[in-house]
Amino acid sequence: MNGRCLDVPGANIRQGQTLQSFDCNGTVAQQFTWNSRGEIRMGDLCVEAYGGKGHKGDLPPGFPEAANAAAKG
C-alpha cells in the first residue's frame, strides 16, 4: 500500500462509514490518530477492523473498514 492512506470517502465522517485505501493527500479525510490503547481514531469515532476483503474486494484481510463510535471506558 505504498503511497496509500486510510481514508474516509468524500470526507463524510460519520458512524458506520466504510473506509477506503486512497492516495495520501493530507486532507481531513485522512487525519487519524493512534492512541495509547491501540485504537485508531478520528475525533470521537474509533476504527473497527473486520476480517476478509473490503466492500470492493480491494483491501487486505483485516484492513480497517468502518468508523464507529468508540466504546467508553
PAKOLDO-157749 format. One line per field, with one value per residue (C-alpha): x, y, z; residue in three letters; residue number from 1. Coordinates in steps of 0.2 Angstrom, whole numbers, padded with zeros to 4 digits, m for minus. Layout:
N
c1 c(X / ...)
c2 c(Y / ...)
c3 c(Z / ...)
type c(ala / ...)
seq c(NUM / ...)
This chain:
73
c1 c(0000 / 0014 / 0008 / m0009 / m0018 / m0033 / m0047 / m0065 / m0074 / m0079 / m0074 / m0091 / m0085 / m0100 / m0103 / m0103 / m0094 / m0084 / m0066 / m0055 / m0037 / m0034 / m0019 / m0011 / m0016 / m0016 / m0034 / m0046 / m0052 / m0035 / m0032 / m0032 / m0023 / m0017 / m0019 / m0010 / m0024 / m0020 / m0036 / m0036 / m0047 / m0054 / m0062 / m0074 / m0075 / m0065 / m0060 / m0065 / m0057 / m0066 / m0058 / m0059 / m0059 / m0066 / m0083 / m0075 / m0063 / m0048 / m0042 / m0031 / m0039 / m0041 / m0039 / m0049 / m0065 / m0078 / m0078 / m0089 / m0092 / m0079 / m0084 / m0082 / m0071)
c2 c(0000 / 0012 / 0029 / 0024 / 0030 / 0026 / 0037 / 0042 / 0043 / 0061 / 0066 / 0060 / 0057 / 0048 / 0032 / 0016 / 0024 / 0012 / 0017 / 0015 / 0015 / 0031 / 0041 / 0050 / 0069 / 0075 / 0080 / 0080 / 0063 / 0056 / 0063 / 0048 / 0046 / 0031 / 0032 / 0023 / 0010 / 0004 / 0012 / 0021 / 0036 / 0051 / 0063 / 0053 / 0038 / 0023 / 0012 / m0006 / m0019 / m0034 / m0050 / m0053 / m0041 / m0024 / m0020 / m0018 / m0033 / m0021 / m0022 / m0035 / m0046 / m0036 / m0019 / m0006 / m0004 / 0005 / 0020 / 0018 / 0026 / 0022 / 0012 / 0022 / 0015)
c3 c(0000 / m0004 / m0006 / 0000 / 0016 / 0026 / 0020 / 0023 / 0006 / 0002 / 0019 / 0025 / 0043 / 0052 / 0062 / 0051 / 0036 / 0026 / 0024 / 0009 / 0004 / m0006 / m0012 / 0003 / 0001 / 0019 / 0019 / 0034 / 0027 / 0032 / 0049 / 0060 / 0077 / 0086 / 0105 / 0119 / 0120 / 0102 / 0094 / 0078 / 0080 / 0071 / 0083 / 0094 / 0082 / 0083 / 0068 / 0068 / 0058 / 0050 / 0043 / 0024 / 0009 / 0009 / 0001 / m0016 / m0014 / m0014 / 0004 / 0013 / 0026 / 0042 / 0035 / 0044 / 0036 / 0046 / 0058 / 0073 / 0089 / 0102 / 0117 / 0133 / 0146)
type c(met / asn / gly / arg / cys / leu / asp / val / pro / gly / ala / asn / ile / arg / gln / gly / gln / thr / leu / gln / ser / phe / asp / cys / asn / gly / thr / val / ala / gln / gln / phe / thr / trp / asn / ser / arg / gly / glu / ile / arg / met / gly / asp / leu / cys / val / glu / ala / tyr / gly / gly / lys / gly / his / lys / gly / asp / leu / pro / pro / gly / phe / pro / glu / ala / ala / asn / ala / ala / ala / lys / gly)
seq c(1 / 2 / 3 / 4 / 5 / 6 / 7 / 8 / 9 / 10 / 11 / 12 / 13 / 14 / 15 / 16 / 17 / 18 / 19 / 20 / 21 / 22 / 23 / 24 / 25 / 26 / 27 / 28 / 29 / 30 / 31 / 32 / 33 / 34 / 35 / 36 / 37 / 38 / 39 / 40 / 41 / 42 / 43 / 44 / 45 / 46 / 47 / 48 / 49 / 50 / 51 / 52 / 53 / 54 / 55 / 56 / 57 / 58 / 59 / 60 / 61 / 62 / 63 / 64 / 65 / 66 / 67 / 68 / 69 / 70 / 71 / 72 / 73)
